[in-house]
Amino acid sequence: MGSGSFSVSGSGSVSSLVLDGERGELVRAPVVRLGKKGGAKGSLLDEKAVIALRNHSEAERRRRERINSHLAVLRGMISGTEKLDKAALLAEVINHVKLLKATATEQAKGYTMPSDTDEVTILCEPQTANTTNTSFLIYASICCDDSPELYPELKLSLRNLHARVVRAEISSLSGRVKIVFVIMPERGGSDEVGKNILVDSVQHALRSVLDKVNSSIAFMPRTSLLNKRRKVSQFESSSSSS
């Protein structure tokens, strides 16, 4: 796209065609009156006016090129958008981003990633399969700063429970760690009373570990990392309510 055209009228004025950024079309710029012929001051003003108009048109051209370049990138990312106008293309991009976000959220449900919050969560789920000889399983997790004291404390606390850890998943990120345990009761502890006792015991054990780990870290130079909100929540499915 050109930088605009200029014309001088017989009455001593200069005008130009510049690109309107909103409408995307050439429009006539305001008329600039030229000074008297031979006047040094008028000649200088005329030259500045022409330069200003030329700079405005050139800046508008570069802006349009940048916009078109960005639109070309978007069209290259989403197939079938080559013939869409700008408004339709942007709407399609928004829908595509929403779809990607929803897909990422759904896929993230299968992963265990630590958060910035120190927390213990307990989830008791009914066990329909008979392979474990129990009526429920406990899904317990602890999320906190990673430290050498964490793992020995967890091992000691879980060993004292009347339960068996059948699976554990560990993930770490930026000095944070989250561990998820799948726990089943020992033989004879799968009734309603035994279930409630075990849920309370697991929660108490993990909360004690969290308190001990945070207390030990408080004496380290990284005390600024302890300004986190501690949250302990217990969730129990409606089908296994007490």
C-alpha atoms as one frame of an Amber mdcrd trajectory, in Angstrom:
protein
   0.000   0.000   0.000   1.479   3.353  -0.955   2.249   6.214   1.386  -0.356
   8.509  -0.132  -0.519  11.021  -2.973  -0.069  14.773  -2.839  -1.378  17.614
  -5.008  -0.941  21.369  -4.988  -3.904  23.500  -6.064  -3.696  26.761  -7.877
  -4.750  28.648  -4.759  -1.557  27.647  -2.963  -2.671  24.733  -0.831  -1.510
  21.139  -0.510  -3.692  18.111   0.057  -3.076  14.372   0.154  -4.841  11.050
   0.276  -4.112   9.063   3.438  -5.291   5.641   4.632  -8.088   5.692   7.193
  -7.155   2.973   9.716 -10.728   2.386  10.837 -12.411   2.162   7.445  -9.430
   0.748   5.540  -9.773   3.189   2.653  -8.054   6.278   1.283  -9.489   9.605
   2.412  -8.503  13.172   1.708  -6.401  14.743   4.433  -7.104  18.272   5.690
  -6.024  20.989   3.263  -2.811  22.757   4.208  -2.472  26.327   3.005   0.886
  27.200   1.520   2.674  30.402   2.367   3.251  33.218  -0.075   5.611  32.463
  -2.891   9.130  33.458  -2.093   8.507  33.792   1.639  11.126  31.922   3.642
   8.844  31.368   6.620   5.941  30.195   4.479   8.181  27.836   2.527   9.442
  26.247   5.739   5.901  25.714   7.010   4.878  24.193   3.684   7.741  21.726
   3.823   6.927  20.702   7.409   3.277  20.157   6.525   4.154  17.931   3.588
   6.636  15.943   5.699   4.054  15.502   8.478   1.482  14.195   6.025   3.995
  11.841   4.486   5.084  10.532   7.910   1.466   9.992   8.946   0.733   8.016
   5.814   3.891   5.938   6.197   3.124   5.148   9.847  -0.381   4.080   8.876
   1.010   1.816   6.164   3.372   0.107   8.614   0.570  -0.343  11.136  -1.623
  -2.029   8.539   1.257  -4.289   7.535   1.727  -5.403  11.151  -1.980  -6.143
  11.526  -2.054  -8.108   8.277   1.024 -10.035   9.399  -0.653 -11.007  12.686
  -3.824 -12.025  10.874  -1.769 -14.169   8.495  -0.228 -15.963  11.485  -3.679
 -16.650  12.936  -4.932 -17.978   9.613  -1.927 -20.281   9.465  -2.723 -21.696
  12.915  -6.376 -22.521  12.210  -7.306 -24.344   9.038 -10.215 -23.227   6.874
  -9.932 -19.527   7.738  -8.231 -18.267   4.585 -11.370 -16.555   3.248 -12.717
 -15.201   6.540 -12.746 -11.469   7.165 -11.047 -10.018  10.220 -14.071 -10.124
  12.535 -14.952 -13.714  11.623 -11.313 -14.766  11.954 -10.999 -13.297  15.452
 -14.239 -15.002  16.515 -12.907 -18.320  15.217  -9.636 -17.804  17.094 -11.503
 -17.127  20.360 -13.540 -20.312  19.965 -10.385 -22.275  19.174  -8.606 -20.964
  22.280 -11.617 -21.854  24.460 -11.597 -25.373  23.038  -7.878 -25.760  23.708
  -8.327 -24.519  27.275 -11.165 -26.947  27.928  -9.140 -29.814  26.460  -6.097
 -28.946  28.571  -8.219 -28.751  31.725  -9.746 -32.150  31.024  -6.379 -33.758
  30.341  -4.841 -32.210  33.462  -7.307 -34.102  35.652  -5.267 -37.245  35.143
  -2.050 -35.682  36.425  -0.839 -34.932  39.926   0.783 -31.503  40.033   1.724
 -29.643  43.234   0.084 -26.291  43.922   1.314 -23.284  45.906  -0.944 -24.172
  48.833   0.113 -26.440  51.698  -2.788 -28.838  52.029  -3.992 -32.297  52.979
  -6.977 -33.810  51.190  -8.862 -37.012  51.955 -11.313 -38.651  49.578 -13.158
 -41.834  50.502 -14.592 -43.723  47.543 -16.724 -46.885  47.522 -15.014 -49.909
  46.055 -17.325 -51.857  43.776 -14.775 -54.407  42.599 -14.183 -57.431  44.792
 -10.487 -57.759  43.990  -9.421 -55.878  47.132 -11.866 -57.519  49.592 -12.866
 -54.106  50.962 -15.876 -51.824  50.537 -13.926 -48.567  50.125 -10.575 -47.020
  49.241  -9.063 -43.831  50.630  -7.324 -41.380  48.306  -5.131 -39.167  50.483
  -2.750 -36.451  49.314  -0.283 -34.052  50.880   1.136 -30.988  49.127   3.972
 -28.916  50.600   7.562 -27.763  50.128   9.952 -30.580  49.334  12.317 -31.329
  52.207  14.481 -34.231  53.445  12.274 -34.655  56.525   9.101 -35.239  54.535
   9.626 -38.818  53.413  10.820 -40.349  56.719   7.927 -38.644  58.529   5.426
 -39.993  55.997   6.826 -43.495  56.236   6.636 -43.470  60.028   3.121 -42.002
  60.180   1.609 -44.351  57.627   3.265 -47.375  59.199   1.350 -46.767  62.438
  -2.023 -46.856  60.672  -4.155 -49.992  60.559  -4.136 -49.825  56.774  -2.121
 -50.709  53.721  -0.848 -48.314  51.053  -1.557 -49.996  47.730  -0.276 -47.203
  45.480   1.566 -43.880  45.706   2.184 -41.182  43.100   4.766 -38.419  43.569
   5.223 -35.261  41.511   7.448 -32.239  42.102   7.664 -28.789  40.565   9.798
 -25.775  41.513  10.620 -27.027  44.991   7.046 -28.178  45.675   5.919 -31.779
  45.990   2.570 -33.557  45.973   2.131 -37.166  47.005  -1.097 -39.092  46.485
  -1.681 -42.341  48.394  -4.286 -45.000  47.722  -5.017 -46.674  51.054  -7.142
 -49.691  51.897  -8.107 -50.932  55.381  -6.705 -54.032  56.953  -8.877 -57.129
  57.161 -11.874 -56.543  59.387 -11.823 -52.754  59.165 -14.119 -52.191  56.213
 -17.365 -51.583  58.112 -18.846 -48.097  58.602 -17.230 -47.544  61.990 -13.860
 -48.786  60.798 -14.093 -46.579  57.735 -14.685 -43.407  59.756 -11.895 -44.243
  62.174  -9.449 -44.880  59.349 -10.370 -41.671  57.494  -9.797 -39.626  60.659
  -6.529 -41.433  61.362  -5.144 -40.832  57.867  -6.083 -37.165  57.977  -4.542
 -36.705  61.427  -1.342 -38.479  60.353  -0.841 -36.367  57.235  -1.667 -33.132
  59.057   0.951 -33.991  61.674   3.520 -34.592  58.943   2.648 -31.267  57.317
   3.064 -29.425  60.630   6.425 -31.070  61.336   7.782 -30.361  57.857   6.732
 -26.718  57.989   8.226 -26.345  61.460  11.578 -27.695  60.293  11.613 -25.489
  57.202  10.867 -22.430  59.345  14.404 -22.596  60.749  15.951 -22.614  57.284
  16.906 -19.467  55.287  13.901 -20.072  53.028  11.391 -18.783  55.602   9.938
 -16.418  53.026   8.566 -19.455  51.220   6.350 -20.312  54.167   3.907 -17.448
  53.603   1.382 -19.785  52.093  -2.159 -20.488  53.068  -2.607 -23.875  54.719
  -5.783 -25.647  53.809  -6.990 -29.011  54.991 -10.152 -30.357  53.459 -11.968
 -33.638  53.725 -14.321 -34.879  51.055 -16.445 -37.983  51.285 -18.725 -39.249
  48.562 -22.448 -39.159  49.263 -22.696 -42.880  48.719 -20.372 -43.525  51.675
 -21.654 -40.895  54.114 -21.661 -41.740  57.791
